[in-house]
Every structure is written in structure tokens, then in C-alpha cells.
Amino acid sequence: MKIMRLYGNKIHSDNTIRQSVSYEFNSLSELREFWQDNQDAEQEGDWSADLIDLKVEHVTYVKVTEMIWNEIGDNNA
């Protein structure tokens, strides 16, 4: 499985930004297992699956500070 995390380019008035995590699979059976596990977990956000490209995308809105820590780390530690 290949995972890619992307952030939007707009910060909203509630100090959040769009985060999209894309999961790419080698087979439909891997995608199906992942999909079912995540549906059972009832995670927040919007999930979509592309059955041709074998990809699942999870979109959420995160606080901008979380994006910053994920991208550059905590330099003050």
C-alpha cells in the first residue's frame, strides 16, 4: 500500500485546512479489506473509493497547527 498526504491551500476562518490522505492498493481484495476495516472504525471525515484506480481517499479538516507539526516537526523541543 502506498500512502500520500496532501493539504489544501486555503486556511478557513476556524483555523482549519483540508487534509487528504490517499491510499493506493495492489489489488481489489486489499482495498476491500482496508475499506471494511475503516468503515467499521467509524472514523470522521469523508471516505471515497475508486475501484478502477484501486485508491481510497480520506478527507478531513485539521487545525493548521497540526499541519505545521506534521510537515516540519517540533523544532522547539
C-alpha positions in Angstrom: 0.0 0.0 0.0 1.2 3.5 -0.9 0.1 6.5 1.2 0.2 10.1 0.2 -0.9 13.1 2.4 -1.8 16.4 0.8 -3.0 19.7 2.3 -5.3 22.3 0.7 -4.1 25.8 0.0 -6.9 27.7 1.9 -7.0 28.3 5.7 -10.6 28.7 6.8 -11.9 31.1 9.4 -12.0 28.4 12.1 -8.2 27.9 11.6 -8.6 24.6 9.7 -7.2 23.3 6.4 -8.3 20.4 4.2 -6.2 17.3 4.6 -6.5 14.5 2.0 -4.9 11.1 2.6 -4.8 8.8 -0.4 -4.2 5.1 -0.1 -3.2 3.1 -3.2 -3.5 -0.7 -3.3 -2.1 -3.5 -5.4 -5.4 -5.5 -5.6 -9.1 -5.1 -5.2 -9.1 -7.5 -2.3 -6.6 -5.3 -0.3 -8.7 -2.2 -1.0 -11.9 -4.1 0.1 -10.3 -5.2 3.4 -9.0 -1.7 4.1 -12.4 -0.2 3.3 -14.3 -2.5 5.6 -11.8 -2.0 8.5 -12.1 1.8 8.2 -15.9 1.7 7.9 -16.1 -0.4 11.0 -13.9 2.1 12.9 -16.4 4.9 12.0 -13.7 7.5 11.6 -14.6 11.1 11.0 -14.3 12.7 7.6 -15.3 11.8 4.0 -14.2 8.5 2.6 -14.3 7.5 -1.1 -13.0 4.5 -3.1 -12.0 4.4 -6.7 -12.4 0.7 -7.8 -10.7 1.2 -11.1 -7.6 3.0 -9.9 -7.6 1.0 -6.6 -7.4 4.1 -4.4 -9.2 5.2 -1.2 -9.2 8.8 -0.2 -10.0 10.2 3.2 -10.7 13.9 3.5 -10.8 15.8 6.9 -10.3 19.3 8.1 -7.5 19.7 10.6 -6.2 22.6 12.7 -3.4 24.5 10.9 -1.0 23.9 13.7 -1.4 20.1 13.2 -0.4 20.5 9.6 2.6 22.5 10.5 3.8 19.9 13.0 3.3 17.1 10.5 5.3 19.0 7.9 8.2 20.5 9.7 8.2 18.8 13.2 8.6 20.4 16.6 11.8 22.5 16.3 11.3 23.9 19.9 11.7 20.5 21.6 
